Amino acid sequence: MRIGTVALVGAGPGDPGLMTVRGLELLRRAQVIVYDRLVDPRLLDEAPRARRIFAGKASGNHALPQEQINMLLITHARRGRRVVRLKGGDPFVFGRGGEEAEALAGARIPFEVVPGVSSAVAVPAYAGIPVTHRGVASSFTVVTGHGSASGRESSVDWARLARASDTLVVLMGVESLPRLARELIAHGRAATTPVALVRWGTTSAQETVTGTLRDIAARAARARLEPPVVIVIGDVVALRERLQWFDDNRALMEVAQ
Ligand SMILES: C[S@@+](CC[C@H](N)C(=O)[O-])C[C@H]1O[C@@H](n2cnc3c(N)ncnc32)[C@H](O)[C@@H]1O
């Protein structure tokens, strides 16, 4: 039997229109789709006859362990199937796509990686926040907030990060926000630095809470903000006041209806 193939495909940040042309092409031809929690169900309808396997992954609640996901991809490919591993955002940005690619390479399964539009830049963009802006920010860093919640050692060096980059974009950070804000202030970032929290960005459920490093944790708690959230820290957040095109367009549409 001919060996199948696996494509690690980025589904984009939420809005199905942000999937790439190549990703959609592969999705429509897929026989097996292994997908994550943050993938919009409308994308799966592009391949009505494909077998769908939910791989899960809410924070702390992994529907399938990573090793099992790797084995699934390998097993279906060995059965000659065209497999699409559909992942939120970009497969190689905090998506464990690299581990899946390593497993496929190790098993000598032909694979392809289709980059996706990462929430790290798309979610700020939909909130009206350019991550860089002439005269305001000439660098940005994307980090994970995961693991720094409860005083546990995080692999993120907040002391170094506090001043290393103009804009900080934190994924998976809403649960550790109080500590994260404290650490950044303690290591020299101004307490008045603007911060935005964008939940379910690029979707019709998008909501944004803004504040400063000093008060953002309290504001997030009041708003009962839960994942998925992208945190943007830096002076670029102030641009949102003039550039929040997505929220403005939604408001106009509601008035028109
Ligand atoms: C496991 S990481 C995956 C990131 C993904 N590979 C990417 O490139 O966007 C999941 C985190 O991405 C962020 N995220 C993804 N989609 C989001 C969305 N539509 N709105 C807000 N945050 C999102 C959240 O921080 C969430 O906890």
The ligand as a Gaussian input file, in Angstrom:
#p B3LYP/6-31G(d) Opt

LIG

0 1
 C       -1.750000      26.742000      22.554000
 S       -1.662000      28.421000      22.090000
 C       -1.757000      28.231000      20.352000
 C       -1.350000      29.457000      19.575000
 C       -1.529000      29.291000      18.087000
 N       -0.663000      28.287000      17.557000
 C       -1.328000      30.587000      17.335000
 O       -0.366000      30.721000      16.548000
 O       -2.159000      31.478000      17.479000
 C       -3.309000      28.932000      22.510000
 C       -3.361000      30.400000      22.945000
 O       -3.364000      31.247000      21.813000
 C       -4.127000      32.395000      22.094000
 N       -5.262000      32.449000      21.162000
 C       -5.457000      31.655000      20.105000
 N       -6.550000      32.036000      19.408000
 C       -7.057000      33.106000      20.068000
 C       -8.175000      33.977000      19.844000
 N       -8.988000      33.818000      18.794000
 N       -8.381000      34.985000      20.710000
 C       -7.556000      35.184000      21.766000
 N       -6.507000      34.390000      22.035000
 C       -6.238000      33.377000      21.182000
 C       -4.580000      32.297000      23.542000
 O       -3.591000      32.917000      24.341000
 C       -4.587000      30.794000      23.722000
 O       -4.501000      30.452000      25.095000

